[in-house]
Amino acid sequence: MSQSTSASIDTTLAWLASFRLRVLFRTAFFLLALATLVMTVYVLQEEKQRSYDNYQQSFAKTKEQIAAQLRHPSGQLALLNPSDDAAPTPPLHPVLLPFSAIDFDDQSKVRNAVEMTGCLVQYPHYGSLCVAIGSNPWAGGFIYAAGTFASTALVPHAMGDKYLDTAHRVRVEVKMRGQTYRWIAPFETPAQSGNPQREGVRGRFTGYVDIGTRDYTNARTVRDFRGWVWQGANCINALTPGNAAQAEDCEKKSFFSLRLPVDVLRDALFQKEKPVWPPTDLNDMQVRVEVLPPGDGAALFDSNAEGAVAPFSLGDLRAQLLAGETLRIRKNGQTAAADLVRLSGSEAAAAESSPLLTRLIRRLPVDSYDAPIELTEDVATPLGNYTIQLQGDARSVNKSLSVVATRLSWFVAAMLLAIALAWLVIEIGIIRRIARLTKRSTQLSKTVKTTVGLDQFDLADLRGSDELGILANCLNDLLRRVKEDAEREQIRAEQEKDMWHAVGHEIMSPLQSLMVLHNTDADPSLRYIHRMQQAVRILYGSASPSEAFQSTTLAVQTVEINSFLHNIAANSASVGLSDVQYLDGSDAVLVRAEEYALEDVVTHILRNAERYRAPGSAITLALETTETDATITVHNTGAHIATTLIDQIFEYGVSDQVESGANGNRGQGLFVAKTYMAKMGGTIAARNDGDGVSLVLGLQRVGGGR
């Protein structure tokens, strides 16, 4: 291989090596972003497969739970008494029990029957009531009512007492088919009873037809009305130990059972036509049960009271259904259109989902996916069999997964954004700067030959063939030669330039005055000589003009401002300021100021007004006084100060003139004026008037206070 070919290859490799860091960084960030996206899609696919498997298992479990719930007596009660209302509203109507009848004389049997079926409607303060009929019409046309209430010790009705309101009693009202049945049943105890404190109280409710009066003399009991009550021995609330009186008056829970004879139902059983059972107007029947205390007090229990909590109904099964699932229940032997109930899972609250993610999730392949799916089950009841049909759509998983993925997509987007920002910062802040400095450093290293200083900056350990190595090599050559000396010379040159320009600026005005005035003791030129000396003293030996003015100490004294302004206006022509007019009177006004500094302030303002006033217009001085202050207004006709500059014109170096420094205008005069006014305890401000600009000086009068 020839030397030229070898050199060419080395040159090419060196050129490729100079891009190595850029390629490495960009490839690393690209692969990191790609890995994040691939990981996200893989997780979505896994979650979709897992969600489908869980959905099918959950769907089968939901069907089994619903079937088991409907096979329970409480579920059979809901099947036999389908209702569109989630909760019944008083007055109550009888429900059809899955039992042929209730043994209302046995507390255990009747309690088990109503509690197992769950037909009890719950009321506040330990109240409950179940109103029902049996599934066998030949058991008799009776309505059963059983429930609980809380009261103190039950007061029995004395045998032979014509007044029933001296005892606890039950009042029952039944409305059906245009007729109303009313009974009143006082509490009576048997002749022999056990120990009430240990066993509680057992008695019966003897039924009478409610005539609406107190006097029931010669009233006959209703033979088929039967009722029993069992009051527990334990108090509902905790008692204080040893308090016997409290034990007698405490509230106890009572359970009662009633059998109500309804003539309309019994007569329908003995007609020629086969009786329809359950009655078709069962939901139109209204039953009200009240438990009354002795006397005229409020009812202890009222089935029409507010706050009733409905028992289990078929509508409660909706809570077990997911979005997209439908539950249909129909009685066997009926057409499919005659559904007993049709429930659909409530749609989840409208959550935001990304259409892009929804389409992506829909396209992700999964195994064992069939949609829609359907499961059926039969439930047997005393009045026939019912078919449960549960339909689901596994595709609803896509929607729920899309909602979750949309929420989590912000984290993925944040990760990608963080990767992009990191790449952008490195690209702009490092890679691009390295490339730019590499190119410039390569050129500078070939042209800069002076080697002075910076021997302590040794970057030899960073040399190499990549971008950082080239940068370190160039900086090692360049920084040692020029940086420190160039910065030192530039700082020194700037300081000297600022100092001499400042001194020239302050001496220029007094020197111009000296050129036109006669040099005698009685001549006003002496004032300008003093001003020149003061300016030199202020600026001499200071690091910068602004520091010099700010560190100046003024000897504030008393100045008669009226004659001072007259003198300024009279001598203005001598210093090149024509047509300066003072508009005030001749009264003497004493203020606190330093005479030479105040003259510098007014002169700076007049020269500023001279530059901007309209040709041929006058500059006016006006004096206004109060008890404590004297205000000097210098006004010139001309252009207004720009809005963006009006708050900055008193800062050092601010000027609206191009090349102001070359023309002797360094933006220094108004800064000096503001500094001097502050040291004299005064103020200065600028404002735009209708035809020009006014600068306002405020001074303290002698003898006044702020």
C-alpha positions in Angstrom: 0.0 0.0 0.0 1.4 3.4 -1.0 2.1 6.1 1.5 -0.5 8.4 -0.2 -3.2 5.7 0.2 -2.3 5.2 3.8 -2.4 8.9 4.4 -5.8 9.2 2.7 -7.2 6.4 4.9 -5.8 8.0 8.0 -7.3 11.3 7.0 -10.7 9.7 6.4 -10.6 7.9 9.8 -9.6 11.1 11.6 -12.5 12.9 9.8 -14.9 10.2 10.9 -13.6 10.2 14.4 -14.4 13.9 14.7 -18.1 13.0 14.4 -18.0 10.1 16.8 -19.5 11.8 19.8 -22.3 13.3 17.8 -23.2 10.0 16.3 -22.9 8.2 19.7 -25.2 10.7 21.5 -27.9 10.8 18.8 -28.0 7.1 18.4 -28.2 6.5 22.2 -31.1 8.9 22.5 -32.9 7.5 19.5 -32.6 3.9 20.8 -33.8 5.1 24.3 -36.9 6.7 22.8 -37.5 3.6 20.6 -37.2 1.3 23.6 -39.7 3.3 25.5 -42.3 3.1 22.7 -41.7 -0.7 22.3 -42.0 -1.3 26.0 -45.2 0.7 26.1 -46.8 -1.4 23.2 -45.6 -4.6 24.8 -47.1 -3.7 28.2 -50.4 -2.7 26.4 -50.6 -6.1 24.7 -49.9 -8.0 27.9 -52.5 -5.9 29.8 -55.0 -6.6 27.0 -54.5 -10.3 27.2 -54.7 -10.3 31.0 -57.8 -8.1 30.9 -59.6 -10.4 28.5 -58.7 -13.5 30.6 -59.9 -11.7 33.8 -63.0 -10.5 32.1 -64.1 -14.0 31.1 -63.4 -15.3 34.6 -65.2 -12.4 36.2 -68.1 -12.8 33.7 -68.7 -16.4 34.7 -68.3 -15.6 38.3 -70.9 -12.8 38.0 -73.4 -15.3 36.5 -72.9 -17.7 39.3 -73.3 -15.0 41.9 -76.5 -13.7 40.4 -77.9 -17.3 40.1 -77.0 -18.1 43.7 -78.5 -14.9 44.9 -81.8 -15.5 43.0 -82.0 -19.1 44.3 -81.9 -17.7 47.9 -85.4 -17.0 49.3 -84.6 -13.2 49.1 -83.9 -13.7 45.4 -87.0 -15.7 44.8 -89.0 -13.0 46.6 -87.5 -10.5 44.1 -88.4 -12.8 41.2 -91.9 -13.3 42.3 -92.3 -9.5 42.9 -90.6 -7.7 40.1 -90.7 -4.0 40.5 -89.4 -1.1 38.4 -88.8 1.0 41.4 -85.5 0.7 43.1 -87.0 1.5 46.5 -90.8 1.2 47.4 -92.4 4.4 48.7 -94.9 4.1 51.5 -97.7 3.0 51.7 -96.6 -0.5 51.4 -98.3 -3.2 49.3 -98.2 -7.0 49.9 -95.5 -9.0 48.3 -95.8 -12.7 47.2 -93.7 -15.0 49.4 -92.0 -18.1 48.1 -93.7 -20.0 50.9 -97.3 -21.3 50.8 -98.2 -19.6 54.1 -96.6 -18.3 57.3 -97.1 -19.9 60.7 -97.8 -16.6 62.4 -98.3 -18.1 65.9 -94.7 -19.3 66.1 -92.2 -16.5 66.6 -89.2 -18.6 65.3 -91.0 -19.6 62.2 -92.4 -16.3 61.2 -89.1 -14.5 62.0 -87.1 -17.0 59.9 -89.6 -16.6 57.1 -89.4 -12.8 56.8 -85.7 -12.6 57.5 -84.7 -15.3 55.0 -86.8 -13.8 52.3 -85.5 -10.3 53.1 -89.0 -8.8 52.7 -88.6 -6.5 55.8 -88.7 -2.8 55.0 -86.4 -1.1 57.4 -87.4 2.1 59.3 -85.5 4.4 61.7 -85.3 3.5 65.4 -85.3 -0.3 65.1 -88.5 -0.4 63.1 -89.2 -2.9 60.3 -92.2 -4.4 58.5 -93.0 -7.1 56.0 -96.5 -7.2 54.4 -97.0 -10.4 52.3 -99.3 -13.1 51.1 -98.6 -16.8 50.6 -97.9 -18.6 47.3 -100.8 -21.1 47.9 -104.2 -19.5 47.5 -105.9 -22.4 49.4 -104.1 -21.4 52.5 -106.7 -18.7 53.0 -107.1 -15.2 51.7 -105.0 -13.6 54.4 -102.5 -10.8 54.4 -99.6 -11.3 56.8 -97.8 -8.5 58.5 -94.7 -9.0 60.6 -92.0 -6.6 61.9 -90.3 -5.0 64.8 -90.7 -1.8 66.9 -89.0 -0.3 69.9 -90.9 0.8 73.1 -90.8 0.7 76.8 -92.5 -2.1 78.7 -95.8 -3.0 76.9 -98.9 -2.0 78.8 -101.7 -4.6 78.5 -105.4 -4.0 78.0 -107.4 -5.1 81.1 -110.2 -7.6 80.3 -113.6 -5.9 80.4 -112.1 -2.4 80.0 -114.3 -0.6 77.4 -111.5 1.9 76.6 -108.7 0.4 74.4 -106.4 3.5 74.5 -105.1 2.7 77.9 -102.8 0.0 76.5 -100.4 -0.4 73.7 -102.2 -1.3 70.5 -101.9 -1.9 66.8 -104.0 0.0 64.2 -104.1 -1.6 60.7 -105.6 -0.2 57.5 -106.0 -2.1 54.2 -107.2 -0.4 51.0 -108.0 -2.6 47.9 -110.5 -2.7 45.1 -112.3 0.4 46.4 -112.8 -1.0 49.9 -111.1 0.0 53.1 -110.6 -2.4 56.1 -109.6 -1.0 59.5 -108.8 -2.9 62.7 -107.6 -1.8 66.1 -105.9 -4.5 68.3 -104.9 -3.8 71.9 -102.1 -5.8 73.6 -103.3 -8.5 76.0 -101.3 -10.9 78.1 -102.2 -14.5 78.9 -103.4 -15.4 82.4 -100.1 -17.1 83.2 -96.8 -15.5 82.1 -93.2 -16.3 82.8 -90.6 -14.0 84.3 -90.5 -10.8 82.1 -87.1 -9.7 83.3 -85.5 -13.0 82.2 -87.8 -14.2 79.4 -89.4 -11.1 78.2 -93.1 -10.5 77.5 -95.4 -12.5 75.2 -98.9 -11.5 74.4 -101.4 -11.2 71.6 -103.1 -8.4 69.7 -106.9 -8.9 69.9 -108.5 -7.4 66.8 -111.6 -5.2 66.8 -113.1 -3.3 63.9 -111.9 0.3 64.2 -114.9 2.5 64.9 -112.9 5.6 65.5 -113.9 6.2 69.1 -112.6 5.3 72.6 -115.6 3.5 73.8 -115.8 -0.1 72.6 -118.6 -1.3 74.9 -120.2 -4.5 73.6 -117.7 -4.5 70.7 -117.0 -8.0 69.4 -113.6 -9.2 68.4 -112.8 -10.2 64.8 -112.5 -13.9 64.9 -110.0 -14.4 62.0 -107.8 -11.4 63.0 -104.8 -13.0 64.8 -101.8 -11.2 66.2 -98.9 -12.0 68.5 -96.1 -9.9 70.0 -92.9 -10.9 71.7 -91.0 -8.2 73.6 -87.4 -9.0 74.5 -86.0 -8.8 78.1 -82.9 -6.8 77.2 -82.7 -3.1 76.9 -81.7 -1.6 73.6 -79.3 0.9 75.1 -76.7 0.2 77.8 -77.8 0.7 81.4 -76.0 2.0 84.5 -75.2 -1.0 86.7 -77.7 -1.3 89.7 -80.2 1.2 88.3 -83.5 -0.8 88.6 -85.7 2.2 87.8 -83.9 2.7 84.5 -84.3 -1.0 83.7 -88.0 -0.7 84.0 -88.3 2.4 81.8 -85.7 1.5 79.1 -86.7 0.8 75.5 -86.9 -2.8 74.3 -87.3 -4.4 70.9 -90.5 -6.2 70.1 -91.4 -8.5 67.3 -95.0 -8.9 66.2 -96.9 -11.0 63.7 -100.4 -10.3 62.3 -102.8 -12.2 60.1 -105.3 -9.9 58.4 -108.6 -11.4 57.1 -109.6 -9.8 53.8 -113.1 -10.8 52.7 -112.5 -9.8 49.1 -109.6 -12.2 48.7 -111.4 -15.1 50.5 -114.6 -14.6 48.5 -112.6 -14.8 45.2 -111.3 -18.3 46.1 -114.8 -19.8 46.2 -116.1 -18.5 42.9 -116.6 -20.8 39.9 -113.7 -19.6 37.9 -110.3 -20.8 38.9 -108.7 -18.1 41.2 -105.9 -16.0 39.8 -103.0 -16.2 42.2 -101.3 -14.0 43.0 -103.9 -11.3 42.5 -103.2 -9.1 39.5 -103.8 -5.9 41.5 -101.3 -6.9 44.2 -99.3 -3.7 43.7 -102.4 -1.6 44.0 -103.2 -2.8 47.5 -102.2 -0.5 50.3 -101.4 -1.6 53.9 -100.6 0.7 56.8 -99.6 -0.6 60.2 -99.2 1.7 63.3 -98.1 0.8 66.8 -99.7 3.3 69.3 -98.7 3.9 72.9 -101.2 4.2 75.8 -103.0 7.5 75.5 -102.9 10.0 72.7 -99.1 10.1 72.1 -97.4 9.9 68.7 -97.2 6.5 67.1 -94.2 4.3 68.1 -94.1 2.9 64.6 -95.8 4.0 61.4 -95.3 2.1 58.1 -96.1 5.3 56.2 -93.2 7.2 57.9 -90.4 8.7 56.0 -86.9 7.1 55.8 -88.0 3.6 54.8 -85.2 1.4 53.3 -86.4 -1.0 50.6 -85.5 -4.7 50.6 -83.5 -6.4 47.9 -85.0 -6.1 44.4 -84.0 -7.2 40.9 -82.9 -3.7 40.2 -80.1 -4.1 42.7 -78.4 -6.6 40.4 -77.4 -3.8 38.1 -74.5 -3.0 40.5 -72.9 -6.3 39.7 -72.9 -5.7 35.9 -70.1 -4.1 34.1 -70.4 -1.7 31.2 -71.5 -3.6 28.1 -73.2 -6.4 30.1 -76.9 -7.1 29.9 -79.0 -9.3 32.3 -82.3 -10.6 31.0 -84.7 -12.6 33.2 -87.9 -14.2 31.9 -90.3 -16.8 33.1 -90.2 -20.1 31.2 -93.0 -20.6 28.8 -93.2 -17.0 27.8 -91.9 -15.4 24.6 -88.5 -13.8 24.5 -90.0 -10.4 24.2 -91.8 -10.8 27.6 -88.7 -10.2 29.7 -89.4 -10.0 33.4 -86.5 -7.6 33.8 -83.8 -6.3 31.5 -80.8 -4.7 33.2 -77.7 -3.2 31.6 -74.4 -2.4 33.3 -74.1 1.3 34.0 -71.6 3.1 31.8 -68.6 4.4 33.6 -68.3 8.1 34.0 -67.3 9.6 30.7 -63.5 9.5 30.8 -61.3 11.0 28.2 -59.6 8.4 26.0 -57.2 8.9 23.1 -58.6 7.8 19.7 -55.1 6.9 18.6 -54.6 4.6 21.6 -58.0 3.1 21.2 -57.2 2.1 17.6 -53.8 0.8 18.7 -55.3 -1.4 21.5 -58.0 -2.7 19.1 -55.3 -3.9 16.7 -53.2 -5.6 19.3 -53.5 -9.4 18.8 -54.6 -11.6 21.8 -55.4 -15.3 22.2 -58.8 -16.9 23.1 -60.9 -13.9 22.3 -64.6 -14.4 21.3 -67.1 -11.6 21.4 -69.9 -11.3 22.4 -70.3 -14.0 25.1 -73.5 -15.3 26.6 -74.3 -17.5 29.7 -77.6 -18.9 30.8 -78.9 -20.4 34.1 -82.3 -21.6 35.4 -83.8 -20.8 38.8 -86.8 -22.7 40.2 -89.5 -21.1 42.3 -92.8 -22.3 43.7 -94.6 -20.6 40.9 -92.4 -21.7 38.0 -88.9 -21.6 36.6 -87.1 -18.5 35.5 -84.2 -18.3 32.9 -81.3 -16.0 33.6 -79.5 -14.8 30.5 -76.3 -12.8 30.9 -74.7 -11.2 27.9 -71.4 -9.6 27.8 -69.0 -8.0 25.3 -65.3 -8.6 25.9 -64.6 -5.8 23.5 -65.6 -3.4 26.3 -62.2 -4.2 27.7 -60.7 -2.1 24.9 -62.6 1.0 26.1 -61.6 0.6 29.8 -58.0 -0.3 28.8 -57.9 2.8 26.5 -59.1 5.0 29.4 -56.3 3.7 31.7 -53.8 3.9 28.9 -54.7 7.5 28.2 -54.1 8.4 31.8 -50.8 6.6 31.8 -49.8 8.0 28.4 -48.9 11.2 30.1 -46.2 9.4 31.9 -44.9 7.9 28.6 -45.2 11.3 27.0 -43.3 12.8 29.9 -40.5 10.2 29.5 -40.2 10.9 25.8 -40.3 14.6 26.5 -37.6 14.2 29.1 -35.5 12.2 26.6 -36.1 14.8 23.9 -35.2 17.7 26.2 -32.1 15.9 27.3 -31.1 15.4 23.7 -31.9 19.0 22.8 -29.9 20.3 25.7 -26.9 18.2 24.8 -27.3 18.9 21.1 -27.6 22.7 21.5 -25.6 23.2 24.7 -22.8 20.7 24.0 -22.6 19.0 20.7 -23.3 22.1 18.5 -21.1 24.3 20.6 -18.3 21.6 20.4 -18.7 21.5 16.7 -18.6 25.2 16.4 -15.7 25.7 18.7 -13.9 22.8 17.0 -14.1 24.6 13.6 -13.2 28.0 15.0 -10.4 26.6 17.2 -8.9 24.8 14.3 -8.7 28.0 12.4 -7.4 30.1 15.3 -4.7 27.6 16.2 -3.3 28.1 12.8 -3.2 31.9 12.9 -2.4 32.8 16.5 1.3 32.6 17.1 2.0 34.7 20.3 2.6 32.6 23.4 2.3 34.6 26.7 0.8 33.5 30.0 -1.7 30.8 30.8 1.0 28.2 31.4 -1.1 26.9 34.4 -3.9 25.9 32.0 -2.7 22.4 30.9 -5.4 20.5 28.9 -3.0 17.9 27.5 -4.8 15.0 29.3 -8.0 15.7 27.3 -6.4 15.6 23.9 -7.7 13.0 21.4 -9.1 12.4 18.0 -12.8 13.1 18.9 -14.5 16.5 19.3 -13.6 16.9 22.9 -10.0 16.1 22.2 -9.8 18.6 19.3 -11.4 21.2 21.5 -9.0 20.6 24.3 -6.0 20.7 22.0 -7.1 24.0 20.5 -7.9 25.6 23.8 -4.5 24.5 25.2 -2.9 26.4 22.4 -5.2 29.5 22.3 -6.0 30.2 25.9 -2.3 30.3 26.9 -1.6 33.0 24.3 -4.4 35.7 24.3 -7.1 35.4 27.0 -5.6 37.1 30.1 -3.6 39.8 28.3 -6.5 40.7 26.0 -9.0 41.0 28.9 -6.5 43.1 31.0 -5.8 45.5 28.2 -9.5 45.8 27.3 -10.4 46.6 31.0 -7.6 49.2 31.3 -8.5 50.8 28.0 -12.2 51.1 28.9 -11.4 52.6 32.3 -9.1 55.2 30.9 -11.5 56.1 28.1 -14.4 56.5 30.6 -12.3 58.6 32.9 -11.0 61.0 30.3 -14.4 61.4 28.6 -16.0 62.1 32.0 -13.4 64.8 32.9 -13.7 66.3 29.4 -17.5 66.4 29.7 -17.4 68.2 33.1 -14.7 70.7 32.1 -16.1 71.5 28.7 -18.9 73.8 29.9 -16.8 76.0 32.3 -14.0 76.3 29.7 -16.5 77.6 27.1 -17.6 80.1 29.6 -14.1 81.2 30.4 -13.5 81.8 26.6 -16.2 84.6 26.5 -15.8 86.2 30.0 -13.3 88.7 31.1 -10.8 87.4 33.6 -11.3 89.9 36.5 -12.4 89.4 40.1 -15.6 91.3 39.6 -16.5 89.3 36.5 -18.9 86.3 36.7 -16.3 84.1 35.1 -15.0 83.4 38.6 -18.1 81.2 39.3 -17.2 79.0 36.3 -13.6 78.6 37.4 -14.9 77.3 40.7 -17.2 74.9 39.0 -14.4 73.6 36.9 -12.3 73.1 40.0 -15.1 71.3 41.7 -15.7 68.9 38.7 -12.0 68.1 38.6 -11.9 67.3 42.3 -15.0 65.1 42.0 -13.7 63.0 39.0 -10.0 62.8 39.8 -8.8 59.5 41.1 -12.2 57.7 40.8 -12.7 54.3 39.2 -15.6 55.4 37.1 -17.7 58.6 36.6 -20.8 57.2 38.1 -19.0 56.2 41.3 -17.4 59.6 41.4 -20.7 61.5 41.3 -22.4 59.1 43.8 -19.5 59.4 46.3 -19.5 63.3 46.2 -20.2 65.1 49.5 -22.0 68.5 49.1 -22.0 71.3 51.7 -25.7 72.2 51.7 -26.3 75.8 52.6 -29.0 78.5 52.2 -29.5 79.8 48.7 -31.9 82.6 47.7 -33.5 80.8 44.7 -35.3 83.8 43.2 -32.2 85.8 42.6 -30.3 82.6 41.7 -32.7 81.9 38.8 -32.6 85.6 37.7 -28.9 85.3 37.5 -29.0 82.0 35.6 -31.4 83.5 33.0 -29.4 86.8 32.7 -26.0 85.0 32.1 -27.4 82.2 29.9 -26.4 84.0 26.7 -22.8 84.2 27.9 -22.5 80.4 27.8 -24.2 79.8 24.5 -27.8 79.4 25.7 -30.0 82.0 24.0 -33.6 83.1 24.9 -33.8 81.7 28.4 -36.6 83.4 30.3 -37.4 83.4 34.0 -41.1 84.0 34.6 -41.3 84.6 38.4 -41.4 87.7 40.6 -38.9 89.4 42.9 -39.8 87.9 46.3 -36.9 86.3 48.1 -37.2 82.5 48.6 -34.6 80.7 50.7 -34.0 77.0 50.0 -31.5 74.3 51.1 -28.9 73.7 48.3 -25.3 73.9 47.3 -24.9 76.8 45.0 -22.4 75.4 42.5 -24.0 72.0 42.4 -27.4 73.5 41.9 -26.0 75.7 39.0 -24.5 72.5 37.5 -28.0 70.8 37.7 -29.8 73.8 36.0 -27.1 74.1 33.4 -27.2 70.4 32.5 -31.0 70.7 32.1 -30.8 73.9 30.0 -28.3 72.3 27.7 -30.5 69.3 27.4 -33.5 71.6 26.6 -31.3 73.5 24.1 -30.7 70.3 22.1 -34.4 69.4 21.8 -36.3 72.7 21.7 -38.0 73.8 18.5 -36.0 76.4 16.5 -36.8 80.0 17.6 -38.6 78.9 20.8 -37.7 80.1 24.3 -36.7 78.0 27.3 -38.7 79.1 30.4 -37.9 78.9 34.0 -40.8 79.0 36.5 -40.8 79.0 40.3 -43.7 77.8 42.5 -43.6 77.7 46.3 -45.5 76.2 49.2 -44.9 76.5 52.9 -42.3 73.7 52.8 -41.2 73.3 49.1 -40.0 75.3 46.2 -40.5 73.8 42.7 -38.5 74.9 39.6 -40.0 74.0 36.2 -37.7 74.1 33.1 -39.9 73.9 30.0 -38.9 73.8 26.3 -41.2 73.5 23.3 -40.4 70.5 21.1 -40.7 66.7 20.7 -41.9 64.6 23.6 -39.6 62.1 25.4 -40.3 58.5 24.2 -42.5 56.5 26.5 -39.8 53.8 26.8 -37.1 56.3 27.8 -39.0 58.7 30.1 -38.3 56.5 33.2 -34.6 55.8 32.1 -33.3 59.3 31.1 -31.8 59.9 34.6 -29.7 56.7 34.4 -26.0 56.8 33.6 -25.2 56.4 29.9 -28.8 56.6 28.6 -29.1 58.7 25.4 -31.3 58.7 22.3 -28.6 60.1 20.1 -26.6 57.8 17.7 -22.9 58.0 18.4 -23.6 60.2 21.4 -20.2 59.5 23.0 -18.3 60.7 19.9 -20.3 64.0 20.0 -19.6 64.6 23.7 -23.0 63.4 24.8 -22.4 60.5 27.1 -25.9 60.3 28.7 -24.3 61.7 31.9 -25.8 65.2 32.4 -29.2 64.2 33.7 -27.5 61.4 35.8 -25.4 64.1 37.5 -28.5 66.3 38.0 -30.4 63.5 39.7 -27.4 62.6 41.9 -26.8 66.2 43.0 -30.5 66.8 43.7 -30.7 63.7 45.9 -27.7 64.8 47.9 -29.3 68.2 48.4 -32.5 66.6 49.7 -34.4 67.5 46.5 -36.2 65.7 43.7 -36.1 65.8 39.9 -38.7 64.4 37.4 -39.5 64.7 33.7 -42.9 64.9 32.1 -44.4 65.4 28.6 -46.6 68.5 28.4 -48.9 69.5 25.6 -46.3 71.4 23.4 -43.1 70.0 24.8 -41.2 68.7 27.8 -40.8 69.9 31.4 -38.2 69.0 33.9 -39.3 69.7 37.5 -36.9 70.3 40.4 -38.1 70.1 44.0 -36.1 71.8 46.9 -36.8 72.2 50.6 -37.4 75.7 51.8 -35.4 77.0 54.7 -37.5 76.7 57.9 -40.0 74.1 56.3 -40.1 70.4 56.9 -41.2 67.4 55.0 
